[in-house]
Structure formats: structure tokens, C-alpha cells
Amino acid sequence: MARKNLLSGLMEGQDAPRKEAEAPAPRPTYTKGAIGAVSQSIAQLKSRAMVEVHADMIDDAGFKDRLGEDPEDFERLKDSLATYGQQVPVLLRFDPNTEGRYQVVYGRRRVAALKALKQPVKAMIRDINDRDLIVAQGQENSQRRDLTFIEKANFARQMVEASFERKVVCDALNIDKTLISRMLAVAEAVPVKLMRAIGPAPSAGRDRWMKLAEHMPQFTDLVPEIARGLDADTSDARFEQAFAIITAKPAAPPAPKKQPRELKAGDTVVARAKKAGKRTTLTFDADESGGFEDWLIENIAEIHRDWKKARGE
């Protein structure tokens, strides 16, 4: 599906990277008259240049798109940056609430790695509104390191809860409305607490997440307990643990206990008979039988003989 690539638009007009600037580019200012027009042009040119920004001056922005960072992947990224340096700049915007600070539009993992290495961040700086920031965030993930199904579903959920239109959600994730609807159905059924306990689960595709979501309503109250019990080392293995618990067929209820048969003489219960496999047990209550059990014991041989005779044996 053709989608407008916001990242490409943001980078259009980029000059060849210049020598790292001493300080971040100032926020463009707009004044009246010819001087103001010149100032605006200069500010726009500066905003296209690559600058170095102290990592501690950069904050996260947008939505939480990852459900967990692979420590080994992060260490490999740090090693690469430490060895080869930062080859591609990140994109920042001016923090709309705090003068002198910046927010990440794309390049979050590189910013985090450079912060851990205590190295400055090479960046392009743009004035970008919240909508374009979110769309750029989603498009970056689609182009660089694809989000898993559940991460996309969680990202879509956050956008809808923030009142973004469905079209914007589709543009951000570069997917159609039908798939967005399925993702939102899963994200609404599976609590975020369980998502985070499982993690990205790259091997668990749409169908398995949808099946888990179908069974989720009856386990909603058990989510904290299930989440605590997911102790596998990998995200895929934790998904399998949760899937086995939530989609398991309920055990068949035990068969009702068979009650002993009452043997009556008129209205009087003289004994109770209980069969278990090939064994039959007669139980007498002395208060009810009136000594019948004693008589039966004494006459059992004759009774048995009469029974055989009646059978023609």
C-alpha cells in the first residue's frame, strides 16, 4: 500500500553533513520585515545541518513502541557505535515544553546507546508537531527494525486512545484498516501488563495472538498471577507459557459420586448395595436391619443353592 513517507519528507533538502557544530541549532524565530525574512532563512538552513547534542539533553517522546529490548542486540549496537562511530544522524525536535531540551523523533535506540557510552549525539533538528512525530516514529520502525505483531497492536492502541484518526494510525504503521481493526481487537483484549510480561514474541504471529485474545476474557482477573509466573528466558518462550495457560481446555468435571442403592423390605431399608467395578458391597445398619444380616450370614449357602437351582445349574 502506498503511504506518504514522512521520514523522507523530513529529510528533504538536507545538505551534506557539515563539520559538527559547537552547539545545537537554535529554534527558528519569526520577526517582521526583510530582516525577519533573512533571519528565518538562516534559521531554516541551520535546522537542516547536522549538529551534536549532549545525550542528557534528549528526552523520549511519542509512544512506547517496544515491549522489551534484547540486551544482546543493545550491546551489539553499543559496540558498533564505539568502534565505528555514529554514521547516521538521529532526528530530534525542540521540546515544546522545556527550552533548551530536545525530544527524539527517530533514533531512540541510538540515543540510548550513545547515552550509555557518554557520547554526544549527531542529530538533525526539526520543528515537528505531535501528529508528525508519531507517524515518523511508526515509519521508522517499519523501515529499520520491524515491530512484531503485538508491538504494532500496542502502538495502534496508544494512538487510538490519544484520539488519532484511523487513517493516521494506518499511515504510521503502513498497514490497512482491516489489519488495524484486528490489531486493536487483540490490544483491547490482552492487558498491557501481560503484553509487557511476555515481550515482543517475534515468532508469535497474528493468528496465535488472536486465539489468545479470544480466550482472554475469562482470565482477566488472573493476569497478575499469570504474568508473575512467566519465567522463561526468551519472549517467545514466555508467550508459549501464557498461550498454554490461557487456551488450555478446561478439565472435565469429575463424574458424580454414585450413591449406594437402598435395599428395602416394604418401607424399611434393610441394606445398602454399592458396586465398584467387579466388587459389590452390602452394608447393614443394625438399627434398621433388625438382625437380618446375621440371618443372611447363616443362610447364605442355602440361598445361593436356591439361586443356582432357579438358573438350572
C-alpha positions in Angstrom: 0.0 0.0 0.0 1.4 3.4 -1.0 1.8 5.7 2.0 3.3 9.1 2.3 6.8 8.7 3.8 7.1 11.3 6.4 10.7 10.5 7.2 11.7 11.2 3.6 9.8 14.5 3.7 11.5 15.5 6.9 15.0 14.8 5.5 14.3 16.6 2.1 16.6 19.5 1.5 19.3 18.0 3.8 22.7 19.4 2.9 25.8 17.2 3.0 26.7 16.8 6.7 28.9 19.7 7.8 31.5 19.6 10.5 29.9 19.0 13.9 28.5 22.2 15.3 29.6 23.6 18.6 26.1 23.8 19.9 22.6 22.7 18.8 20.8 24.8 16.2 18.6 27.5 17.8 14.8 27.3 17.4 13.7 29.3 14.4 12.3 32.8 15.2 10.0 34.8 13.1 10.2 38.6 13.0 8.6 41.2 10.7 10.1 42.7 7.6 13.1 41.9 5.4 15.4 41.3 8.4 12.9 38.8 9.7 12.8 37.0 6.4 16.6 36.8 6.3 16.7 35.6 9.9 14.1 33.0 9.1 16.0 31.7 6.1 19.2 31.4 8.2 17.4 29.5 10.9 15.9 27.1 8.3 19.4 26.5 6.8 20.7 25.8 10.3 17.9 23.4 11.0 19.0 21.3 8.0 22.5 20.9 9.3 23.8 18.1 11.4 24.7 19.2 14.9 26.0 17.4 18.1 23.7 17.4 21.1 24.6 16.2 24.6 22.7 12.9 25.1 21.5 14.0 28.5 19.6 16.9 26.9 17.5 14.5 24.8 14.2 13.0 26.1 12.0 10.4 24.7 8.7 11.3 23.0 5.8 9.7 21.3 4.5 6.3 22.4 6.1 3.2 23.9 6.5 1.1 20.8 8.8 -1.6 22.2 7.7 -4.3 24.6 11.3 -5.1 25.6 14.8 -4.5 24.4 17.0 -7.5 23.7 20.1 -6.9 25.9 22.4 -8.6 23.4 21.1 -6.5 20.5 21.6 -3.4 22.6 25.2 -4.4 23.5 26.0 -5.0 19.8 24.7 -1.6 18.9 26.9 0.0 21.6 29.9 -1.9 20.4 29.2 -0.8 16.8 28.9 2.8 17.8 32.0 2.6 20.0 34.0 1.1 17.2 32.8 2.9 14.1 31.1 5.9 15.5 27.6 7.2 14.6 27.3 7.1 10.9 23.6 8.2 10.5 22.2 11.2 12.5 19.0 10.8 14.5 16.1 13.2 14.1 15.1 15.5 17.1 12.6 18.1 17.6 12.6 21.0 20.1 11.0 20.1 23.3 7.7 22.1 23.2 7.6 22.5 27.0 11.2 22.9 28.1 13.6 25.5 26.5 17.0 24.0 25.6 15.9 20.4 25.6 15.1 18.1 22.7 12.9 15.1 22.0 13.6 12.1 19.8 11.6 11.8 16.6 13.5 8.7 15.4 16.7 7.0 16.5 15.7 6.1 20.1 18.0 3.1 20.3 21.0 5.0 19.1 20.3 7.8 21.5 20.0 5.3 24.4 23.3 3.6 23.3 25.2 6.9 22.9 23.9 8.0 26.3 25.2 4.8 27.8 28.6 5.4 26.1 28.5 9.0 27.3 29.0 10.3 23.8 27.3 13.2 22.1 24.5 12.5 19.6 24.7 13.6 16.0 21.3 14.9 15.0 19.1 16.8 12.6 16.7 19.1 14.4 13.2 20.0 13.1 10.1 21.7 14.3 7.6 18.8 14.2 4.1 18.6 15.6 2.8 15.7 17.7 1.0 14.1 14.8 4.0 14.0 12.5 6.2 12.8 15.4 4.0 9.8 15.9 3.8 9.0 12.2 7.6 9.3 11.9 8.1 7.0 14.9 5.9 4.3 13.3 7.5 4.7 9.9 11.0 4.5 11.3 10.1 1.2 13.0 8.7 -0.2 9.7 11.8 0.8 7.7 14.5 -0.2 10.2 13.6 -2.9 12.7 10.1 -4.1 12.2 7.8 -4.2 15.2 6.3 -7.5 16.0 2.5 -8.0 15.6 1.8 -7.4 19.3 4.1 -4.3 19.4 2.2 -2.8 16.4 -1.1 -3.7 18.0 0.0 -1.9 21.2 1.3 1.1 19.3 -2.1 1.3 17.4 -3.9 1.1 20.7 -2.0 4.0 22.1 -2.6 6.1 19.0 -6.4 5.5 19.2 -6.5 6.2 22.9 -4.8 9.5 22.1 -7.6 10.3 19.6 -5.6 9.9 16.4 -7.8 9.1 13.4 -7.6 5.6 11.9 -6.0 6.9 8.7 -3.2 8.4 10.7 -2.7 5.1 12.5 -2.6 3.3 9.2 -0.1 5.8 7.8 2.1 5.5 10.9 2.3 1.7 10.7 2.0 1.4 6.9 -0.9 -1.1 7.1 -4.5 -1.2 6.0 -7.7 -0.6 8.1 -8.6 -4.3 8.1 -5.4 -5.3 9.8 -5.6 -2.3 12.2 -9.0 -3.5 13.3 -7.6 -6.9 14.1 -4.7 -5.5 15.9 -6.9 -3.2 18.0 -9.2 -6.2 18.9 -6.1 -8.0 20.2 -4.8 -5.0 22.0 -8.1 -4.4 23.7 -8.4 -8.0 24.9 -4.9 -8.6 26.1 -3.9 -6.4 29.1 -0.8 -4.3 28.7 0.6 -5.9 31.9 0.5 -9.3 30.2 2.0 -7.9 27.0 4.9 -6.4 28.9 5.4 -9.7 30.8 5.6 -11.6 27.6 7.5 -9.1 25.5 7.7 -8.8 21.7 7.4 -12.5 21.0 8.8 -12.2 17.4 7.8 -15.8 16.5 4.2 -15.5 17.6 2.2 -14.2 14.7 -1.2 -12.6 14.3 -3.2 -15.9 14.4 -1.8 -17.1 17.7 -2.3 -13.7 19.3 -5.8 -13.6 18.1 -6.5 -17.0 19.5 -5.0 -16.0 22.8 -7.2 -12.8 22.8 -10.3 -14.9 22.2 -9.7 -16.8 25.4 -8.6 -13.8 27.4 -11.9 -12.6 29.0 -12.2 -15.5 31.4 -8.6 -14.9 32.6 -8.7 -11.2 33.1 -8.7 -11.4 36.9 -5.8 -13.9 36.8 -3.5 -11.6 34.7 -1.2 -10.5 37.6 -0.7 -14.2 38.7 -0.1 -15.3 35.1 2.4 -12.5 34.5 4.3 -13.4 37.6 4.6 -17.0 36.5 6.1 -16.3 33.1 9.7 -17.2 34.0 11.1 -18.4 30.6 14.3 -16.8 29.4 13.0 -15.7 26.0 10.0 -13.7 25.0 8.8 -16.4 22.6 9.0 -19.0 25.4 7.1 -16.7 27.7 4.4 -16.4 25.0 4.2 -20.2 24.8 3.8 -20.3 28.6 0.9 -17.8 28.6 -0.7 -19.4 25.5 -0.7 -22.8 27.1 -2.4 -21.5 30.3 -5.0 -19.3 28.6 -6.0 -21.6 25.7 -6.0 -24.9 27.6 -9.2 -26.8 27.5 -10.9 -26.8 31.0 -10.7 -30.1 32.7 -13.8 -32.3 32.6 -15.8 -32.1 35.8 -15.5 -35.2 37.9 -18.2 -37.8 37.5 -20.9 -37.5 40.2 -20.2 -39.9 43.0 -22.5 -42.9 42.7 -24.7 -43.3 45.8 -25.3 -46.8 47.3 -28.6 -48.5 46.3 -31.0 -48.9 49.1 -32.5 -52.4 49.5 -35.9 -52.2 51.1 -38.4 -54.6 52.5 -41.6 -52.6 52.3 -40.7 -49.2 53.7 -37.8 -50.5 55.7 -34.2 -50.1 54.4 -32.5 -53.4 55.4 -29.3 -52.9 53.5 -27.3 -50.7 51.0 -25.6 -52.1 48.0 -22.6 -50.5 46.4 -20.9 -51.7 43.2 -17.3 -50.7 42.2 -16.0 -52.5 39.2 -16.3 -56.2 39.9 -16.9 -55.8 43.6 -20.3 -55.4 45.3 -20.6 -54.4 49.0 -23.6 -54.8 51.2 -23.8 -52.6 54.2 -26.3 -53.1 57.0 -27.4 -50.7 59.6 -28.2 -52.6 62.8 -30.8 -50.1 63.8 -32.6 -50.6 60.6 -32.0 -54.3 59.7 -33.2 -55.9 62.9 -30.6 -58.6 62.7 -31.3 -59.5 59.1 -27.5 -59.5 58.4 -27.0 -62.3 60.9 -29.7 -64.4 59.4 -28.2 -63.8 55.9 -24.8 -64.9 57.0 -26.2 -68.1 58.5 -28.3 -68.9 55.4 -26.2 -67.6 52.6 -25.2 -71.2 51.4 -28.9 -72.3 51.1 -29.8 -69.0 49.4 -27.0 -69.5 46.9 -28.1 -73.1 46.3 -31.7 -72.0 45.5 -30.4 -69.3 43.2 -28.3 -71.8 41.2 -31.3 -74.2 41.0 -33.5 -71.5 39.7 -30.9 -70.9 36.9 -31.0 -74.6 36.1 -27.5 -75.2 37.2 
